Amino acid sequence: MTFEPLASDFYSYGSLLSDQERDAIAKLRAWAEADVKPIAGEYWDRAEFPMQIVKPLADLGAYSFAWDETKPFENSAVFRGFVAMELARVDPSVATFVGVQNGLVNGSLSLCGSAEQRAEWIPKFASGELIGAFGLTEPLSGSDSAQGLRTTAAREGDSWVLNGAKRWIGNGTFSDITIIWAKDVEDGQVKGFIVPTTTPGYTATKIEGKISLRSVQNADIVLDGVVVPESLRLQQADSFRDTASVLRLTRAEVAWAAVGTAMGAYEAAVRYAGERVQFGKTIGSHQLVQDLLVKCLGNITASLGMVVRVSEMLDRGEQRDEHSALAKAYTTARMRETVAWAREAVGGNGIVLDYEVARFFADAEALYSYEGTREMNTLIVGRKITGSAAFV
Ligand SMILES: Cc1cc2nc3c(=O)[nH]c(=O)nc-3n(C[C@H](O)[C@H](O)[C@H](O)COP(=O)(O)OP(=O)(O)OC[C@H]3O[C@@H](n4cnc5c(N)ncnc54)[C@H](O)[C@@H]3O)c2cc1C
């Protein structure tokens, strides 16, 4: 399959990919445009997730987070970024599903699991045999999860007893396994647990009434005396520092998804501008509409350059927390501007699902807030450049 550069990739960053990576992206894009794009609006409207896409995504390699084996293209953070961008360009809800399954879940196992745990669990998520969720946020603790977690883990012999509540957990209504982060009552440190969702005391309830990423199934989770064996504790997670190492990787991927979300809105606006006629000519031939479109493209191009570089740094082992934090804060802010300008260019039809822009416009709001709000990521960068932590 031939890889065609996207018109919205104005400086052809796609040319940085290897032939093998380009081929994989071409297949993913063709599948997403044929099988996701036509149904995205209807599933969004019904607030349902299209479960039929879980297996095809696995077959396309979307959940293959490389851990300790050398796999030619799956090892590249730049390639994984392109996967997130291409999916978000068609449907940010699907990019979010993959971000949880591959980034947060396989990422936790990859960075915080023992060799045995990685070998046992990662292939099951990579193949789509199991669906995962990542439970960090709580009803009373969002931005302050480094210090504020209230969910507890108490060691009893060879087991742990988990008590508490989690909120906003993506894929949480249908996950087979949820990675639960809880504070050890003994040493006060945050630890991670691989929790089968059929364990007695575990309940998940769908969060209704969302206006953003409606296809993503977010859950409120209650843990009432949930018992898991020591063998299901992530063996390399000793404190929140280890949880943060996962978020550092996934934040950069959210930045890529933000670029894709902006691209999806921009491309729909360009199409519309070429068709809609006002004052006797297409609106795209009016100067002020061109100005909106060019501002969108400028934001997308600047953001894409940033995420490519931040992922290259990850591939070289040079990426630190502040690098991915700046990328997430900057690109999501540019995305928010871009989807608003694209919506403006589509006029009244910009608020109707049929014209696509509306879905990207609404979905941008969740990407802007999850995996660290703009404020939290700003404070991570601010701490680095001034040497002063200004969180409290
Ligand atoms: C669609 C969606 C999917 C999600 N998926 C998951 C998931 O799968 N797993 C998971 O664990 N979590 C998930 N989350 C949770 C997400 O990470 C949190 O919403 C996010 O971290 C913000 O927390 P909060 O919503 O509690 O906001 P709060 O922390 O209450 O913040 C509210 C506002 O106050 C600001 N604020 C807070 N503290 C400060 C400060 N010190 N200085 C300046 N401003 C401050 C914030 O920036 C924000 O603007 C998801 C959220 C959404 C919306």
Ligand as a Chemical Component Dictionary entry (heavy atoms), coordinates in Angstrom:
data_LIG
# 
_chem_comp.id                   LIG 
_chem_comp.type                 NON-POLYMER 
_chem_comp.pdbx_formal_charge   0 
_chem_comp.three_letter_code    LIG 
# 
loop_
_chem_comp_atom.comp_id 
_chem_comp_atom.atom_id 
_chem_comp_atom.alt_atom_id 
_chem_comp_atom.type_symbol 
_chem_comp_atom.charge 
_chem_comp_atom.model_Cartn_x 
_chem_comp_atom.model_Cartn_y 
_chem_comp_atom.model_Cartn_z 
_chem_comp_atom.pdbx_ordinal 
LIG C1  C1  C 0 -12.384 11.990 28.971 1  
LIG C2  C2  C 0 -11.451 11.764 30.107 2  
LIG C3  C3  C 0 -10.738 10.573 30.176 3  
LIG C4  C4  C 0 -9.914  10.300 31.276 4  
LIG N1  N1  N 0 -9.309  9.081  31.380 5  
LIG C5  C5  C 0 -8.637  8.766  32.517 6  
LIG C6  C6  C 0 -8.128  7.448  32.718 7  
LIG O1  O1  O 0 -8.262  6.566  31.844 8  
LIG N2  N2  N 0 -7.492  7.164  33.885 9  
LIG C7  C7  C 0 -7.308  8.103  34.859 10 
LIG O2  O2  O 0 -6.725  7.774  35.889 11 
LIG N3  N3  N 0 -7.791  9.371  34.696 12 
LIG C8  C8  C 0 -8.443  9.728  33.562 13 
LIG N4  N4  N 0 -8.947  11.003 33.380 14 
LIG C9  C9  C 0 -8.774  11.994 34.439 15 
LIG C10 C10 C 0 -7.901  13.175 34.061 16 
LIG O3  O3  O 0 -6.543  12.802 34.011 17 
LIG C11 C11 C 0 -8.209  14.298 35.051 18 
LIG O4  O4  O 0 -9.485  14.812 34.698 19 
LIG C12 C12 C 0 -7.182  15.396 35.048 20 
LIG O5  O5  O 0 -5.963  14.948 35.581 21 
LIG C13 C13 C 0 -7.650  16.624 35.841 22 
LIG O6  O6  O 0 -8.141  16.250 37.085 23 
LIG P1  P1  P 0 -9.579  16.775 37.558 24 
LIG O7  O7  O 0 -10.539 16.575 36.430 25 
LIG O8  O8  O 0 -9.878  16.136 38.851 26 
LIG O9  O9  O 0 -9.428  18.343 37.726 27 
LIG P2  P2  P 0 -8.863  19.124 39.001 28 
LIG O10 O10 O 0 -7.579  18.549 39.440 29 
LIG O11 O11 O 0 -9.952  19.254 40.003 30 
LIG O12 O12 O 0 -8.576  20.553 38.369 31 
LIG C14 C14 C 0 -9.607  21.496 38.048 32 
LIG C15 C15 C 0 -8.923  22.765 37.517 33 
LIG O13 O13 O 0 -8.054  23.311 38.540 34 
LIG C16 C16 C 0 -6.741  23.464 38.021 35 
LIG N5  N5  N 0 -5.767  23.265 39.087 36 
LIG C17 C17 C 0 -5.712  22.250 40.000 37 
LIG N6  N6  N 0 -4.656  22.404 40.806 38 
LIG C18 C18 C 0 -4.008  23.528 40.405 39 
LIG C19 C19 C 0 -2.833  24.214 40.816 40 
LIG N7  N7  N 0 -2.051  23.742 41.811 41 
LIG N8  N8  N 0 -2.479  25.357 40.168 42 
LIG C20 C20 C 0 -3.210  25.809 39.123 43 
LIG N9  N9  N 0 -4.326  25.221 38.681 44 
LIG C21 C21 C 0 -4.726  24.087 39.307 45 
LIG C22 C22 C 0 -6.648  22.407 36.935 46 
LIG O14 O14 O 0 -5.593  22.689 36.021 47 
LIG C23 C23 C 0 -8.022  22.478 36.321 48 
LIG O15 O15 O 0 -8.080  23.551 35.410 49 
LIG C24 C24 C 0 -9.754  11.291 32.285 50 
LIG C25 C25 C 0 -10.445 12.500 32.175 51 
LIG C26 C26 C 0 -11.280 12.738 31.124 52 
LIG C27 C27 C 0 -12.039 14.049 31.075 53 
# 
loop_
_chem_comp_bond.comp_id 
_chem_comp_bond.atom_id_1 
_chem_comp_bond.atom_id_2 
_chem_comp_bond.value_order 
_chem_comp_bond.pdbx_ordinal 
LIG C1  C2  SING 1  
LIG C2  C3  SING 2  
LIG C2  C26 DOUB 3  
LIG C3  C4  DOUB 4  
LIG C4  N1  SING 5  
LIG C4  C24 SING 6  
LIG N1  C5  DOUB 7  
LIG C5  C6  SING 8  
LIG C5  C8  SING 9  
LIG C6  O1  DOUB 10 
LIG C6  N2  SING 11 
LIG N2  C7  SING 12 
LIG C7  O2  DOUB 13 
LIG C7  N3  SING 14 
LIG N3  C8  DOUB 15 
LIG C8  N4  SING 16 
LIG N4  C9  SING 17 
LIG N4  C24 SING 18 
LIG C9  C10 SING 19 
LIG C10 O3  SING 20 
LIG C10 C11 SING 21 
LIG C11 O4  SING 22 
LIG C11 C12 SING 23 
LIG C12 O5  SING 24 
LIG C12 C13 SING 25 
LIG C13 O6  SING 26 
LIG O6  P1  SING 27 
LIG P1  O7  DOUB 28 
LIG P1  O8  SING 29 
LIG P1  O9  SING 30 
LIG O9  P2  SING 31 
LIG P2  O10 DOUB 32 
LIG P2  O11 SING 33 
LIG P2  O12 SING 34 
LIG O12 C14 SING 35 
LIG C14 C15 SING 36 
LIG C15 O13 SING 37 
LIG C15 C23 SING 38 
LIG O13 C16 SING 39 
LIG C16 N5  SING 40 
LIG C16 C22 SING 41 
LIG N5  C17 SING 42 
LIG N5  C21 SING 43 
LIG C17 N6  DOUB 44 
LIG N6  C18 SING 45 
LIG C18 C19 SING 46 
LIG C18 C21 DOUB 47 
LIG C19 N7  SING 48 
LIG C19 N8  DOUB 49 
LIG N8  C20 SING 50 
LIG C20 N9  DOUB 51 
LIG N9  C21 SING 52 
LIG C22 O14 SING 53 
LIG C22 C23 SING 54 
LIG C23 O15 SING 55 
LIG C24 C25 DOUB 56 
LIG C25 C26 SING 57 
LIG C26 C27 SING 58 
# 
